[in-house]
């Protein structure tokens, strides 16, 4: 009897999970809070204002499809998972992003992206969440940053590539409060225009990563090539990681 009751409860939970999934079939669609939206076909949107919108703790499953011209926008915690692609998101002011996450009250928000390819946008990913977790993400060939986090307390990235972007591969900016911790495992950043990894926070850790051949805009008394840039006195911690230049010079890369 107890076994039958347990089985019935499990079936009810599974049915409830299925009931919360919503097909995403058009640009401009909103996925409700705590719901999961599943992209059912490729979407071509006319502007960044007509992408897909995620409410608090919503999830978008790209389902192997592509969103072009319109990005994914969420105001609170959210998850975007692939496989799938978000590309060609541009605005006149250059503020378009493949994914723009956590616009409201980011202090306790979380952002997760898994197995997503964001390329050829103004910026690949912008997040204001306190905690950012990325895995299997490719954020390359964007006009500005591949990945830009603002005010994050913790950024964790595993098997992420951020190469050939106009600015940084991954940039964590915390303004005057140096709280940001960036932990990267299996991270690749090559050929970016403003450093491979830049973090003005308190701790930068790279494990099993390759960050090479990244330029640095000309400035007086600064190098022209920088792979890992950190705050003064906050040298990165590297394990089995290849890099050419750190800035300020921490004597941790081959060319330092």
N, C-alpha and C positions, 0 to 999 in steps of 0.2 A: 504493500500500500504506500509506504513512504517513498519507495523507488518511483512509483507511478506519479506521485505528487511532484517529486523533484523533476522528473522528465517533463511533466506538463508545464512546470514553471520555466524550464529552460526553453521549451518551444514558444512560450508566450514572450520571453525576452527576445528570442531570435526574430519573432514576428514583429515585435515593436521596433527592433533595429531596422528591419526592412522597410517598415512603414515610414521611417523618418528620412529615407533617401528620396531625393527629388531630382528628376531629370532636368538638366540645363540644356535648353535647345535654342536659345536666342541671346543676342547681345542685350545688355541692360537688365538681365534677370538678377533677382536677389535670392540668395540662399538664407533661409531664416535661421535665427539663433539656435545653436545646438543641432542643427540639421546638417545633412551631408548632401551636397549637390554633385551629381555625376554628369559630366559633359558627354553628350551622346553623339556629337558630330563636330567637325571643324567649324569654327566661327570666324567670320571676317567682319570686324566692327568698323564703323565709319570714323570713330574718334575714341580717345582715351576715356571720354565721358560715357561711353556705351559698352563697357566691358562687363565683368561679372562682379557683383557686390556680395560680400559676406558679412552677415551680422555676427554678434558676439558668440564666440566659440563654434562658429560654423566651419565646415570643411568643404573644400572643393577637390573632387577627384577628376583629374583631366582625362582619365580613361583612354590614354594613348592618342588623344586628339590635340589640335593646335588652336590657340586663340591668337588672331592677328589683328593689329590696329587698336585694340582695346585691352587694357590691363585688368588685373584682379585687384580689387580695392576692399579692404576690411578696416572697420573702425575700432575693433577690439581684438581680443585673442582670436587667432584663426590658424587653420592648417591648409596648405596647398600641397597636394601630392600627385605624382605622376604614375606611370610615364606620361609625358606630355610636354608641349612647348607653348611659350608665350613670347611673341615677337612683334617687332615693328610698331611699338607704342611710342608715339611722339606727340609733343605739344609745341605750340609756337614759341613758348618760353623755355623749352628744353626741360620741362619738369615731369615728363611722362616716365612711367616705370612699368616694367612687366608685372611686378607685384608691389603694391604700396600698402603696407600693413601697419595697423595699430595707430590710428590717427588721434584717438581719444584716450586720455588718461592712461598713458602707457606704463605707469609706475609698476603695476602688478600684472601687466599683460604678457602673454606668451605668443611667439610666432614660430611655426614649424613649416619647413619646406622639405619635401622628399622627392627625389628623382624627377626634378623639373629642369627643363632647358629654357633659360631666358636669354635671348640674344637679339641684337640689332634693335634695342630700345634706346631711349634717352639714358635711362639707368636700368640695370637688370632688376635689382631688388632694393627697396627702401623700407626699413623697419624702425619704428620707434618703441618697440617692445622692450621690457626689462630683460626678458630671456629669449634668446634667439637660438634655434636648433636647426641646422641644415645638414642634410645627408644626400649624397648622390646628385648634387645640384651642379649644373653647368651655367655659369653666368659670364659669358664671353661675348666679345665683339659688340659691346654697347658703347654709345657715344661718350658717356661719362663713366661713372663707377659701375663695376660689375655688381658688387654688394655694398650697400651703405647702411650702417646701423647708427642710430642717434640716441645717445643716453642709455645704451644697453649696460646692464650689470654683468651679464654673462653671454658670450657668443661662443657656441660650440659648432664646429663644422667637421664633418667626416666625409672623405672622398668627394671633395668639392673642387671644381676647376673654375678659375676666374682669370682668363687670359685675353690679351689683345683688346682691352677696354681703353677708352680715351683717357680716363683718370685711373684711380686705384682699382686693383683687383678686388680687395676687401678693405673697407675703411670703417673704423669704429671711432665715432666722434662723441666725446662726452663733455665738451665745452670746458668750463673751469673746474668741474668736479671730476677728479681722476679716479673713477670707480670701475672702469671697464676691464673685464677679464676676457681675453680672446684665446681660445684653445682650439688648435687646428690639427687634425690628423689626416694624413693622406691628401694634403692640400697642394694644388698646383696653380701657380700664378706666373705667367711669362708674357713679356711683350706689352705690359700695361704702360700708360703714359704718365702716371704719377704714383709709382711704387706698387709693389705686389701686395704687401700688407702694411697698412698704416693704423696705428692705435695710439691715441693719446691717453689711454687709461693706465691702470696700474700694473697689468700683467699680460704678457704675450708669450704663448707657448706653442711651438710647432713640433710635431712628431712625424717622422716618415714623410716629409714634404719636400717639394721642389719649388723654389721661388727665385727665378733667375731672369736676367735680361730685361729688367723693368726700368724705364726711364724716370727722370725726375726733372721737372721744369727748371730751366736755368734761373738761378738766383745767386746773388753775391755770396761768396764763401760757402756755397753748398755744392755737392757733387751733381753730376748730370745723370748718374745711374744710381738708383736706390731700390733694393728689394724689400727690406723690412725697415720701416720707420716707426720709432717709438718715442715716447716722451723722454725728456732729459732725465737721465738717472734711472731709467726703467728698461734696461737692456733685455732683449728677448731670451727665452730659454729654448734651446734647440736640441733635439735628439734625432739622430740619423736624418738630418735635414740639409739640403743643398741650397746655398744662397751665395751671391756674389758680393753684395754690399749692404751694410747696415748703416742707419743714420738716426741719431748721432753715432759715430763710429764706436761699436761695442766690441770689435775684434772677435766676432763670432762667424763671419762669412769669409769665404776664400780670398776675396779681394780687399778686405779691411786692412 
